Amino acid sequence: MNRDDIHDGVEEAVGKARKAASGAFKQARSRLDGPAHRAAENAEDAYGAALKSLEGAARDRPLQVVALALGLGFIAGLLAVRRY
């Protein structure tokens, strides 16, 4: 066996491994596409529901929402000042 035979054998093995890995990746991706899309849709639905709930709360109790926002901003400001 000479160097060229070994080189050709290694190239052939690498090619087969690459082809097998590519096929396995495509199979895994096709199996995960459905659940990933469903998870994204569920997250989008949950975000929309939370936004509607917050909008309703802001309409029903605007002063409490403003007070809460001011309180959270104050706390965030205190935390930011303490870090520096």
PDB file as gemmi writes it, atoms N, CA and C in Angstrom:
CRYST1    1.000    1.000    1.000  90.00  90.00  90.00 P 1                      
ATOM      1  N   MET A   1       0.839  -1.168   0.000  1.00  0.00           N  
ATOM      2  CA  MET A   1       0.000   0.000   0.000  1.00  0.00           C  
ATOM      3  C   MET A   1       0.895   1.246   0.000  1.00  0.00           C  
ATOM      4  N   ASN A   2       0.623   2.147  -0.915  1.00  0.00           N  
ATOM      5  CA  ASN A   2       1.427   3.359  -0.951  1.00  0.00           C  
ATOM      6  C   ASN A   2       0.642   4.558  -0.411  1.00  0.00           C  
ATOM      7  N   ARG A   3       1.308   5.687  -0.418  1.00  0.00           N  
ATOM      8  CA  ARG A   3       0.698   6.899   0.152  1.00  0.00           C  
ATOM      9  C   ARG A   3      -0.583   7.305  -0.561  1.00  0.00           C  
ATOM     10  N   ASP A   4      -0.589   7.180  -1.876  1.00  0.00           N  
ATOM     11  CA  ASP A   4      -1.769   7.580  -2.647  1.00  0.00           C  
ATOM     12  C   ASP A   4      -2.979   6.715  -2.309  1.00  0.00           C  
ATOM     13  N   ASP A   5      -2.754   5.427  -2.112  1.00  0.00           N  
ATOM     14  CA  ASP A   5      -3.844   4.522  -1.747  1.00  0.00           C  
ATOM     15  C   ASP A   5      -4.423   4.910  -0.381  1.00  0.00           C  
ATOM     16  N   ILE A   6      -3.532   5.216   0.559  1.00  0.00           N  
ATOM     17  CA  ILE A   6      -3.984   5.610   1.896  1.00  0.00           C  
ATOM     18  C   ILE A   6      -4.749   6.933   1.817  1.00  0.00           C  
ATOM     19  N   HIS A   7      -4.219   7.882   1.052  1.00  0.00           N  
ATOM     20  CA  HIS A   7      -4.857   9.186   0.900  1.00  0.00           C  
ATOM     21  C   HIS A   7      -6.250   9.025   0.282  1.00  0.00           C  
ATOM     22  N   ASP A   8      -6.342   8.204  -0.764  1.00  0.00           N  
ATOM     23  CA  ASP A   8      -7.637   7.981  -1.408  1.00  0.00           C  
ATOM     24  C   ASP A   8      -8.618   7.306  -0.455  1.00  0.00           C  
ATOM     25  N   GLY A   9      -8.120   6.362   0.329  1.00  0.00           N  
ATOM     26  CA  GLY A   9      -8.981   5.675   1.295  1.00  0.00           C  
ATOM     27  C   GLY A   9      -9.501   6.617   2.366  1.00  0.00           C  
ATOM     28  N   VAL A  10      -8.631   7.495   2.848  1.00  0.00           N  
ATOM     29  CA  VAL A  10      -9.041   8.469   3.857  1.00  0.00           C  
ATOM     30  C   VAL A  10     -10.059   9.437   3.263  1.00  0.00           C  
ATOM     31  N   GLU A  11      -9.824   9.923   2.053  1.00  0.00           N  
ATOM     32  CA  GLU A  11     -10.773  10.835   1.409  1.00  0.00           C  
ATOM     33  C   GLU A  11     -12.131  10.171   1.208  1.00  0.00           C  
ATOM     34  N   GLU A  12     -12.112   8.914   0.820  1.00  0.00           N  
ATOM     35  CA  GLU A  12     -13.371   8.188   0.627  1.00  0.00           C  
ATOM     36  C   GLU A  12     -14.105   8.034   1.958  1.00  0.00           C  
ATOM     37  N   ALA A  13     -13.388   7.706   3.023  1.00  0.00           N  
ATOM     38  CA  ALA A  13     -14.010   7.554   4.342  1.00  0.00           C  
ATOM     39  C   ALA A  13     -14.579   8.879   4.830  1.00  0.00           C  
ATOM     40  N   VAL A  14     -13.840   9.955   4.614  1.00  0.00           N  
ATOM     41  CA  VAL A  14     -14.319  11.278   5.021  1.00  0.00           C  
ATOM     42  C   VAL A  14     -15.574  11.636   4.230  1.00  0.00           C  
ATOM     43  N   GLY A  15     -15.576  11.356   2.958  1.00  0.00           N  
ATOM     44  CA  GLY A  15     -16.751  11.635   2.131  1.00  0.00           C  
ATOM     45  C   GLY A  15     -17.978  10.866   2.601  1.00  0.00           C  
ATOM     46  N   LYS A  16     -17.792   9.596   2.917  1.00  0.00           N  
ATOM     47  CA  LYS A  16     -18.911   8.787   3.419  1.00  0.00           C  
ATOM     48  C   LYS A  16     -19.408   9.303   4.771  1.00  0.00           C  
ATOM     49  N   ALA A  17     -18.472   9.661   5.645  1.00  0.00           N  
ATOM     50  CA  ALA A  17     -18.852  10.184   6.963  1.00  0.00           C  
ATOM     51  C   ALA A  17     -19.601  11.506   6.819  1.00  0.00           C  
ATOM     52  N   ARG A  18     -19.139  12.359   5.923  1.00  0.00           N  
ATOM     53  CA  ARG A  18     -19.792  13.644   5.692  1.00  0.00           C  
ATOM     54  C   ARG A  18     -21.212  13.436   5.162  1.00  0.00           C  
ATOM     55  N   LYS A  19     -21.362  12.494   4.232  1.00  0.00           N  
ATOM     56  CA  LYS A  19     -22.676  12.212   3.652  1.00  0.00           C  
ATOM     57  C   LYS A  19     -23.618  11.642   4.713  1.00  0.00           C  
ATOM     58  N   ALA A  20     -23.120  10.751   5.557  1.00  0.00           N  
ATOM     59  CA  ALA A  20     -23.943  10.170   6.622  1.00  0.00           C  
ATOM     60  C   ALA A  20     -24.342  11.233   7.646  1.00  0.00           C  
ATOM     61  N   ALA A  21     -23.402  12.093   8.006  1.00  0.00           N  
ATOM     62  CA  ALA A  21     -23.705  13.151   8.974  1.00  0.00           C  
ATOM     63  C   ALA A  21     -24.724  14.127   8.407  1.00  0.00           C  
ATOM     64  N   SER A  22     -24.600  14.429   7.136  1.00  0.00           N  
ATOM     65  CA  SER A  22     -25.543  15.336   6.492  1.00  0.00           C  
ATOM     66  C   SER A  22     -26.949  14.732   6.483  1.00  0.00           C  
ATOM     67  N   GLY A  23     -27.040  13.455   6.189  1.00  0.00           N  
ATOM     68  CA  GLY A  23     -28.343  12.783   6.202  1.00  0.00           C  
ATOM     69  C   GLY A  23     -28.947  12.746   7.594  1.00  0.00           C  
ATOM     70  N   ALA A  24     -28.128  12.458   8.586  1.00  0.00           N  
ATOM     71  CA  ALA A  24     -28.630  12.426   9.962  1.00  0.00           C  
ATOM     72  C   ALA A  24     -29.080  13.808  10.406  1.00  0.00           C  
ATOM     73  N   PHE A  25     -28.341  14.847  10.014  1.00  0.00           N  
ATOM     74  CA  PHE A  25     -28.722  16.213  10.361  1.00  0.00           C  
ATOM     75  C   PHE A  25     -30.055  16.581   9.724  1.00  0.00           C  
ATOM     76  N   LYS A  26     -30.230  16.237   8.462  1.00  0.00           N  
ATOM     77  CA  LYS A  26     -31.485  16.554   7.771  1.00  0.00           C  
ATOM     78  C   LYS A  26     -32.658  15.838   8.428  1.00  0.00           C  
ATOM     79  N   GLN A  27     -32.471  14.581   8.835  1.00  0.00           N  
ATOM     80  CA  GLN A  27     -33.538  13.841   9.514  1.00  0.00           C  
ATOM     81  C   GLN A  27     -33.884  14.487  10.850  1.00  0.00           C  
ATOM     82  N   ALA A  28     -32.875  14.831  11.629  1.00  0.00           N  
ATOM     83  CA  ALA A  28     -33.107  15.453  12.936  1.00  0.00           C  
ATOM     84  C   ALA A  28     -33.792  16.797  12.770  1.00  0.00           C  
ATOM     85  N   ARG A  29     -33.375  17.563  11.796  1.00  0.00           N  
ATOM     86  CA  ARG A  29     -33.986  18.870  11.564  1.00  0.00           C  
ATOM     87  C   ARG A  29     -35.443  18.733  11.165  1.00  0.00           C  
ATOM     88  N   SER A  30     -35.760  17.784  10.321  1.00  0.00           N  
ATOM     89  CA  SER A  30     -37.153  17.618   9.896  1.00  0.00           C  
ATOM     90  C   SER A  30     -38.028  17.169  11.063  1.00  0.00           C  
ATOM     91  N   ARG A  31     -37.467  16.380  11.997  1.00  0.00           N  
ATOM     92  CA  ARG A  31     -38.248  15.951  13.171  1.00  0.00           C  
ATOM     93  C   ARG A  31     -38.465  17.100  14.148  1.00  0.00           C  
ATOM     94  N   LEU A  32     -37.523  18.040  14.211  1.00  0.00           N  
ATOM     95  CA  LEU A  32     -37.616  19.135  15.169  1.00  0.00           C  
ATOM     96  C   LEU A  32     -38.371  20.346  14.630  1.00  0.00           C  
ATOM     97  N   ASP A  33     -38.537  20.454  13.333  1.00  0.00           N  
ATOM     98  CA  ASP A  33     -39.208  21.618  12.761  1.00  0.00           C  
ATOM     99  C   ASP A  33     -40.623  21.785  13.289  1.00  0.00           C  
ATOM    100  N   GLY A  34     -41.397  20.719  13.325  1.00  0.00           N  
ATOM    101  CA  GLY A  34     -42.782  20.799  13.790  1.00  0.00           C  
ATOM    102  C   GLY A  34     -42.886  21.275  15.233  1.00  0.00           C  
ATOM    103  N   PRO A  35     -42.226  20.615  16.177  1.00  0.00           N  
ATOM    104  CA  PRO A  35     -42.297  21.064  17.570  1.00  0.00           C  
ATOM    105  C   PRO A  35     -41.758  22.478  17.772  1.00  0.00           C  
ATOM    106  N   ALA A  36     -40.732  22.857  17.033  1.00  0.00           N  
ATOM    107  CA  ALA A  36     -40.173  24.205  17.181  1.00  0.00           C  
ATOM    108  C   ALA A  36     -41.184  25.253  16.733  1.00  0.00           C  
ATOM    109  N   HIS A  37     -41.866  24.987  15.634  1.00  0.00           N  
ATOM    110  CA  HIS A  37     -42.885  25.931  15.161  1.00  0.00           C  
ATOM    111  C   HIS A  37     -44.040  26.016  16.146  1.00  0.00           C  
ATOM    112  N   ARG A  38     -44.443  24.888  16.686  1.00  0.00           N  
ATOM    113  CA  ARG A  38     -45.542  24.898  17.671  1.00  0.00           C  
ATOM    114  C   ARG A  38     -45.136  25.663  18.928  1.00  0.00           C  
ATOM    115  N   ALA A  39     -43.905  25.477  19.372  1.00  0.00           N  
ATOM    116  CA  ALA A  39     -43.425  26.196  20.555  1.00  0.00           C  
ATOM    117  C   ALA A  39     -43.394  27.701  20.291  1.00  0.00           C  
ATOM    118  N   ALA A  40     -42.965  28.098  19.101  1.00  0.00           N  
ATOM    119  CA  ALA A  40     -42.945  29.519  18.754  1.00  0.00           C  
ATOM    120  C   ALA A  40     -44.362  30.086  18.703  1.00  0.00           C  
ATOM    121  N   GLU A  41     -45.286  29.336  18.157  1.00  0.00           N  
ATOM    122  CA  GLU A  41     -46.676  29.791  18.110  1.00  0.00           C  
ATOM    123  C   GLU A  41     -47.255  29.903  19.513  1.00  0.00           C  
ATOM    124  N   ASN A  42     -46.965  28.940  20.371  1.00  0.00           N  
ATOM    125  CA  ASN A  42     -47.456  28.992  21.752  1.00  0.00           C  
ATOM    126  C   ASN A  42     -46.879  30.195  22.492  1.00  0.00           C  
ATOM    127  N   ALA A  43     -45.607  30.473  22.291  1.00  0.00           N  
ATOM    128  CA  ALA A  43     -44.978  31.633  22.938  1.00  0.00           C  
ATOM    129  C   ALA A  43     -45.607  32.926  22.437  1.00  0.00           C  
ATOM    130  N   GLU A  44     -45.879  32.983  21.156  1.00  0.00           N  
ATOM    131  CA  GLU A  44     -46.511  34.172  20.578  1.00  0.00           C  
ATOM    132  C   GLU A  44     -47.922  34.360  21.141  1.00  0.00           C  
ATOM    133  N   ASP A  45     -48.664  33.282  21.276  1.00  0.00           N  
ATOM    134  CA  ASP A  45     -50.012  33.353  21.852  1.00  0.00           C  
ATOM    135  C   ASP A  45     -49.957  33.803  23.309  1.00  0.00           C  
ATOM    136  N   ALA A  46     -49.009  33.272  24.070  1.00  0.00           N  
ATOM    137  CA  ALA A  46     -48.873  33.648  25.480  1.00  0.00           C  
ATOM    138  C   ALA A  46     -48.493  35.124  25.608  1.00  0.00           C  
ATOM    139  N   TYR A  47     -47.624  35.601  24.732  1.00  0.00           N  
ATOM    140  CA  TYR A  47     -47.237  37.010  24.748  1.00  0.00           C  
ATOM    141  C   TYR A  47     -48.451  37.889  24.455  1.00  0.00           C  
ATOM    142  N   GLY A  48     -49.240  37.512  23.459  1.00  0.00           N  
ATOM    143  CA  GLY A  48     -50.434  38.284  23.121  1.00  0.00           C  
ATOM    144  C   GLY A  48     -51.428  38.321  24.270  1.00  0.00           C  
ATOM    145  N   ALA A  49     -51.608  37.184  24.935  1.00  0.00           N  
ATOM    146  CA  ALA A  49     -52.538  37.132  26.065  1.00  0.00           C  
ATOM    147  C   ALA A  49     -52.038  37.988  27.221  1.00  0.00           C  
ATOM    148  N   ALA A  50     -50.746  37.945  27.502  1.00  0.00           N  
ATOM    149  CA  ALA A  50     -50.188  38.751  28.584  1.00  0.00           C  
ATOM    150  C   ALA A  50     -50.315  40.237  28.263  1.00  0.00           C  
ATOM    151  N   LEU A  51     -50.088  40.603  27.022  1.00  0.00           N  
ATOM    152  CA  LEU A  51     -50.205  41.999  26.613  1.00  0.00           C  
ATOM    153  C   LEU A  51     -51.636  42.493  26.754  1.00  0.00           C  
ATOM    154  N   LYS A  52     -52.611  41.680  26.340  1.00  0.00           N  
ATOM    155  CA  LYS A  52     -54.018  42.056  26.496  1.00  0.00           C  
ATOM    156  C   LYS A  52     -54.382  42.207  27.962  1.00  0.00           C  
ATOM    157  N   SER A  53     -53.877  41.315  28.797  1.00  0.00           N  
ATOM    158  CA  SER A  53     -54.152  41.384  30.230  1.00  0.00           C  
ATOM    159  C   SER A  53     -53.584  42.666  30.832  1.00  0.00           C  
ATOM    160  N   LEU A  54     -52.369  43.007  30.447  1.00  0.00           N  
ATOM    161  CA  LEU A  54     -51.750  44.240  30.949  1.00  0.00           C  
ATOM    162  C   LEU A  54     -52.491  45.475  30.450  1.00  0.00           C  
ATOM    163  N   GLU A  55     -52.927  45.451  29.207  1.00  0.00           N  
ATOM    164  CA  GLU A  55     -53.685  46.581  28.678  1.00  0.00           C  
ATOM    165  C   GLU A  55     -55.000  46.754  29.429  1.00  0.00           C  
ATOM    166  N   GLY A  56     -55.647  45.624  29.738  1.00  0.00           N  
ATOM    167  CA  GLY A  56     -56.894  45.679  30.500  1.00  0.00           C  
ATOM    168  C   GLY A  56     -56.662  46.227  31.902  1.00  0.00           C  
ATOM    169  N   ALA A  57     -55.599  45.797  32.532  1.00  0.00           N  
ATOM    170  CA  ALA A  57     -55.290  46.290  33.878  1.00  0.00           C  
ATOM    171  C   ALA A  57     -54.973  47.774  33.842  1.00  0.00           C  
ATOM    172  N   ALA A  58     -54.280  48.225  32.809  1.00  0.00           N  
ATOM    173  CA  ALA A  58     -53.937  49.643  32.694  1.00  0.00           C  
ATOM    174  C   ALA A  58     -55.185  50.491  32.491  1.00  0.00           C  
ATOM    175  N   ARG A  59     -56.165  49.970  31.766  1.00  0.00           N  
ATOM    176  CA  ARG A  59     -57.424  50.705  31.581  1.00  0.00           C  
ATOM    177  C   ARG A  59     -58.258  50.725  32.855  1.00  0.00           C  
ATOM    178  N   ASP A  60     -58.270  49.611  33.569  1.00  0.00           N  
ATOM    179  CA  ASP A  60     -59.102  49.500  34.768  1.00  0.00           C  
ATOM    180  C   ASP A  60     -58.516  50.274  35.949  1.00  0.00           C  
ATOM    181  N   ARG A  61     -57.195  50.235  36.113  1.00  0.00           N  
ATOM    182  CA  ARG A  61     -56.538  50.871  37.270  1.00  0.00           C  
ATOM    183  C   ARG A  61     -55.300  51.652  36.829  1.00  0.00           C  
ATOM    184  N   PRO A  62     -55.489  52.771  36.131  1.00  0.00           N  
ATOM    185  CA  PRO A  62     -54.329  53.487  35.577  1.00  0.00           C  
ATOM    186  C   PRO A  62     -53.388  54.042  36.650  1.00  0.00           C  
ATOM    187  N   LEU A  63     -53.922  54.526  37.751  1.00  0.00           N  
ATOM    188  CA  LEU A  63     -53.050  55.091  38.785  1.00  0.00           C  
ATOM    189  C   LEU A  63     -52.164  54.025  39.423  1.00  0.00           C  
ATOM    190  N   GLN A  64     -52.715  52.843  39.631  1.00  0.00           N  
ATOM    191  CA  GLN A  64     -51.923  51.763  40.225  1.00  0.00           C  
ATOM    192  C   GLN A  64     -50.826  51.312  39.269  1.00  0.00           C  
ATOM    193  N   VAL A  65     -51.129  51.281  37.978  1.00  0.00           N  
ATOM    194  CA  VAL A  65     -50.130  50.876  36.992  1.00  0.00           C  
ATOM    195  C   VAL A  65     -49.000  51.901  36.928  1.00  0.00           C  
ATOM    196  N   VAL A  66     -49.357  53.190  36.962  1.00  0.00           N  
ATOM    197  CA  VAL A  66     -48.328  54.231  36.947  1.00  0.00           C  
ATOM    198  C   VAL A  66     -47.471  54.141  38.212  1.00  0.00           C  
ATOM    199  N   ALA A  67     -48.108  53.942  39.364  1.00  0.00           N  
ATOM    200  CA  ALA A  67     -47.368  53.822  40.620  1.00  0.00           C  
ATOM    201  C   ALA A  67     -46.425  52.614  40.578  1.00  0.00           C  
ATOM    202  N   LEU A  68     -46.902  51.516  40.032  1.00  0.00           N  
ATOM    203  CA  LEU A  68     -46.055  50.325  39.910  1.00  0.00           C  
ATOM    204  C   LEU A  68     -44.865  50.603  38.991  1.00  0.00           C  
ATOM    205  N   ALA A  69     -45.109  51.248  37.860  1.00  0.00           N  
ATOM    206  CA  ALA A  69     -44.025  51.571  36.930  1.00  0.00           C  
ATOM    207  C   ALA A  69     -43.001  52.495  37.588  1.00  0.00           C  
ATOM    208  N   LEU A  70     -43.476  53.487  38.323  1.00  0.00           N  
ATOM    209  CA  LEU A  70     -42.553  54.384  39.014  1.00  0.00           C  
ATOM    210  C   LEU A  70     -41.737  53.637  40.064  1.00  0.00           C  
ATOM    211  N   GLY A  71     -42.387  52.761  40.813  1.00  0.00           N  
ATOM    212  CA  GLY A  71     -41.679  51.973  41.825  1.00  0.00           C  
ATOM    213  C   GLY A  71     -40.625  51.073  41.220  1.00  0.00           C  
ATOM    214  N   LEU A  72     -40.967  50.406  40.119  1.00  0.00           N  
ATOM    215  CA  LEU A  72     -39.992  49.532  39.457  1.00  0.00           C  
ATOM    216  C   LEU A  72     -38.830  50.346  38.885  1.00  0.00           C  
ATOM    217  N   GLY A  73     -39.136  51.509  38.339  1.00  0.00           N  
ATOM    218  CA  GLY A  73     -38.078  52.374  37.819  1.00  0.00           C  
ATOM    219  C   GLY A  73     -37.155  52.855  38.918  1.00  0.00           C  
ATOM    220  N   PHE A  74     -37.736  53.201  40.082  1.00  0.00           N  
ATOM    221  CA  PHE A  74     -36.939  53.636  41.221  1.00  0.00           C  
ATOM    222  C   PHE A  74     -36.003  52.527  41.693  1.00  0.00           C  
ATOM    223  N   ILE A  75     -36.548  51.316  41.803  1.00  0.00           N  
ATOM    224  CA  ILE A  75     -35.726  50.167  42.240  1.00  0.00           C  
ATOM    225  C   ILE A  75     -34.613  49.883  41.223  1.00  0.00           C  
ATOM    226  N   ALA A  76     -34.960  49.930  39.941  1.00  0.00           N  
ATOM    227  CA  ALA A  76     -33.948  49.695  38.915  1.00  0.00           C  
ATOM    228  C   ALA A  76     -32.855  50.760  38.989  1.00  0.00           C  
ATOM    229  N   GLY A  77     -33.263  52.009  39.262  1.00  0.00           N  
ATOM    230  CA  GLY A  77     -32.284  53.084  39.404  1.00  0.00           C  
ATOM    231  C   GLY A  77     -31.350  52.860  40.590  1.00  0.00           C  
ATOM    232  N   LEU A  78     -31.917  52.425  41.705  1.00  0.00           N  
ATOM    233  CA  LEU A  78     -31.085  52.137  42.879  1.00  0.00           C  
ATOM    234  C   LEU A  78     -30.090  51.022  42.594  1.00  0.00           C  
ATOM    235  N   LEU A  79     -30.563  49.986  41.937  1.00  0.00           N  
ATOM    236  CA  LEU A  79     -29.659  48.866  41.610  1.00  0.00           C  
ATOM    237  C   LEU A  79     -28.559  49.291  40.641  1.00  0.00           C  
ATOM    238  N   ALA A  80     -28.913  50.151  39.694  1.00  0.00           N  
ATOM    239  CA  ALA A  80     -27.912  50.613  38.727  1.00  0.00           C  
ATOM    240  C   ALA A  80     -26.861  51.480  39.404  1.00  0.00           C  
ATOM    241  N   VAL A  81     -27.278  52.321  40.343  1.00  0.00           N  
ATOM    242  CA  VAL A  81     -26.333  53.201  41.034  1.00  0.00           C  
ATOM    243  C   VAL A  81     -25.394  52.385  41.913  1.00  0.00           C  
ATOM    244  N   ARG A  82     -25.879  51.378  42.553  1.00  0.00           N  
ATOM    245  CA  ARG A  82     -25.047  50.569  43.454  1.00  0.00           C  
ATOM    246  C   ARG A  82     -23.992  49.770  42.712  1.00  0.00           C  
ATOM    247  N   ARG A  83     -24.212  49.458  41.468  1.00  0.00           N  
ATOM    248  CA  ARG A  83     -23.242  48.666  40.706  1.00  0.00           C  
ATOM    249  C   ARG A  83     -22.027  49.493  40.332  1.00  0.00           C  
ATOM    250  N   TYR A  84     -22.175  50.772  40.243  1.00  0.00           N  
ATOM    251  CA  TYR A  84     -21.051  51.620  39.781  1.00  0.00           C  
ATOM    252  C   TYR A  84     -20.492  52.380  40.908  1.00  0.00           C  
TER     253      TYR A  84                                                      
END                                                                             
